[in-house]
Amino acid sequence: MELAEKLIRKSTLTKKEFAELLGQYEDEYLRKRLADEALRIRKEIYGADVFIRGLIEFTNICKNDCYYCGIRKSNPNIKRYRLTKEEILSCCARGYELGYRTFVLQGGEDGYFTDERLADLVSSIKREYPDCAVTLSVGERSYESYKLLREAGADRYLLRHETADAGLYGRLHPSAMSLANRKQCLYDLKSLGYQVGAGFMVGAPGQTMDHLAEDLKFLEELQPEMVGIGPFIPHHDTQFAKEPAGSVELTLFLLSVIRIMLPRVLLPATTALGTMDPYGREKGMLAGANVVMPNLSPAKNRKQYALYDNKICTGEEAAESSVLARRMETAGFRVVSARGDFPAEQRGK
Ligand code: 5AD
């Protein structure tokens, strides 16, 4: 309890203290203490508002081979797809009708989407929906590429760092990928003025509390505008098929810690959390989250974007569902249509 009080007082802990605090996540009383504080902070800054992002999973083709991911290059058992520009724009049109003012273009690292094609997509969306934010989540690219996409109108970028420990990073990714490059991308994105989202999986194979403490220290250093975390969930076609999934409770605990550390951060209750627990979204909100990202992809493709097994994507998860809004209201929140930018004057605070 002492560490929790110290975190609440100082908004930070040493790495060693973070690891010790996280080791106590099974203590329900402790979780409640941190969740209450996280919720208090979130209400002070954002009130009861829940921001929504329309997620468009526009390609499941990927040149990378991340060991945990269902759409990794060397999985031969999934049907690959790539949405056309027209399909993507019609997702936006549907989303706009439904009240979405942020579109997240997420995909694998698909070579078809050159700078030119992506920039054209971004500028087309921004031209048609000037009141909307465009978020890109298309992996590692060069500084020049990020610059071009920013100039084309992209506002935000999601790139989870996955783990801030180089050793664990190496156990989760092939040697062609490196933590150093991942971090460089995040700093490049920051310097270009994107609102940047980092993040990691909770309970990834081989992950310890020390690793998670390192993740928290990295977030503190990076000062991202957004943080995406969710439990690891095994995918049957990966080498981690038999590994246990990450803990919902530890994920919720981390959401609270992150809210306390980065008070203004935009923090989604992720699809993975909703997949692991039927009330994952609500529990995430009550632990300090303030964003949900329903699926706006064409219904026919949703199952094909399978990063992990049993991903929710057709029921309440879908963007067209009004159930989500009702459930958020029941939990004491209000889904709003606003763009939900990071409060600019406070950036980095
Ligand atoms: N379980 C949970 N999350 C996963 N991701 C990829 N594979 C899995 C999995 N098996 C996450 C990664 C990636 C994000 C798009 O999805 O953290 O950055």
Residues whose N, C-alpha, C, O or C-beta is under 5 A from the ligand:
A	BS01	5AD	Y68 C69 G70 R160 M201 P231 F232 I233 P234 H235 A272 L307 Y308
